Amino acid sequence: MTPKVIFFDINETLLDMQAIKTGLASVLNGDETLVDLWFANLLHHSLVDVASGQFHDFIDIGAAALTMVARSKDISVDEATAKDIIKKHITRLPAHDDVVPTLKALQSAGVTLVALSNSSKAGLDAQLEFANIKPYFSHVLSVESVRTYKPHAAVYHWACQQANVKNEDAMMVAAHGWDVSGAKATGMQTAFVERSGKMMYPLGLAPDHSIASLTALIEMISS
């Protein structure tokens, strides 16, 4: 079934994270492999917030996670420094090469496009503006409006309500298996983007589509 609305995750799905890997590595003894560990910890602890009924800003969680990763490697990084360096780099990420051609084609085909992110609204706006892709989205949605994080079901239900679309008529596109699985559980169509080093969670709900490039979405809409 052709989706009427396509929701896009932002970090890693649309935006290339290499710039932040380089930036954060500067306070982690130059070890970029620790940045992947940091991002995993960021996502993990956002779910700790969900499970414990709390809600902290995504960058605050990121700063706390960065100090924890640094500490595990006997590196000293205070939370203020961590927060400053994350804010400096996370809003200056370029779009992957397949992003603009895909968004442009989908918009021209009359598909409603929505950005849906765990980032704060201000941070998300800054990210989309820096990457020059904000005009393609009819809605820019941050989870801070519902004060819980993806993949909680409430986020996807709320997002579909904001876009005035039934879950089954919407598609979630993400490079994270947990995001895809969460959306699928609420009845949304899903597409997993096979970004470098990413794979679906083997025990999660299988995506409707697994695509090597976003451009495959154009073919889906056209078929």
Summary of the structure (lengths in Angstrom):
residues: 223
radius of gyration: 16.9
end to end distance: 10.5
largest distance: 54.0
contacts: 728
relative contact order: 0.17
helix: 49%
strand: 13%
